[in-house]
């Protein structure tokens, strides 16, 4: 009898459990938690993470603008003395690999499944951009075996910088081909650089390739590749084309420099004496944009790296603050500007790497910088009429290098990288990696 009762219980229990299991998966699936995210929705986070790390005061400020002699600090000068914090160096590495390159890979994979070549190209461009930043900062880096944990690679090899650059150039060519073929679309609300304009991304990819080719132009002959871009590809043609992230007015979506210096009341970031002195020597009207007068109404900079002891010469009252326009919450983060491209083209033309008039490119670069900083055509005309600014092939390397450096104000990482490459301005103390 007990056996019969036990058997009945088992049968009833089985029936109950199987009937409860019907529709279990559907019932326990959260409709507000998607299994797969459309590729376009991932773009905003990748772009924003890139801008935030580049414009962090502890990265673009301490280890970019201070090292390139654009910013200086009246307190906490270890980084300006080439003693960076390991945690910040790790943050750069982690952000670019995890939050840009890896997430860029997710964009690419999802876009391929969606047959959305436009978003696929954006993921590729952002990966190429991140790799270029990493190799310019660190040299040899993981590339060929990077982000391949799914394949069991947890300790990727470090590729030679020359091989990394080959890979970057190939990525940018792939992106250009995808965008040229058409197909797919970008989500306007998620595209923080170009608001869904596919042509803007193509111009960015090709302009970025021009930059990368110029980076390696002293090591190999890149003239054919540069000329092909100049002749056949869409590149930046005005300030309206440049790749820049415009921030919002409120924290935590404001420009990181504003969030730290203004909102965080961290006033130690100031302008550098090398910058102030050179702008003053050139009677450059950008001085009033890049800096604010000190408490006595003068523009006064501080050399990088002076110690933190109380100093009657260099303090918050005597050293000029960073210009108000660059401390605005909505100030943009530049990934690459039209002015920079024009100066690169001037250098390439002067060295016979592309056709065209080097002087024209040079003046276009200055004009673009003036326009971006709210200066007028009359300001530009008066400035470029000076013998110290007027273009000359004899002094072309210095003229182009200095004007590019001036145009890259507050673009700390790029200013530092180009300063190391060109050697201008040569009044700075430079430590090459």
Buried (B, 14 or more C-beta within 10 A) or exposed (E): EEEEEEEEEEEEEEEEEEEEEEEEEEEEEEEEEEEEEBBBBBBBBBBBBBBBBBBBBBBBBBBBBBBBBBBBBBBEBEBBEEEBEEEBBEBBBEBBBEBBBBBBBBBBBBBBEBEBBBBBBBBBBBBBBBBBBBBBBBEBBBBEBBBEEEEEBEEBEBBEBEBBBBBBBEBBBBBBEBBEEEEBBBBEEBBBBBEBBBEBBBBBBBBBBBBBBBBBBEEEEBBEBBBBBBEEBBBBEEBEBBBBBEBEEEBEEBBBBBBBBBBEEBBBBBBBBBBBBBBEEBEBBBBBBBBBEBEEEEBBBBBBBBEEEEBEEBBEEBBBBBBEBBBBBEBBBBBBBBBBBBBBBBBBBBBEBBEBBBBBBBBBBBBBBBBBBEBEEEBBEEBBEEEEBBBEEEEBBBBBBBBBBBBBBBBBBBBBBBBBBBBBBEEBEBEEE
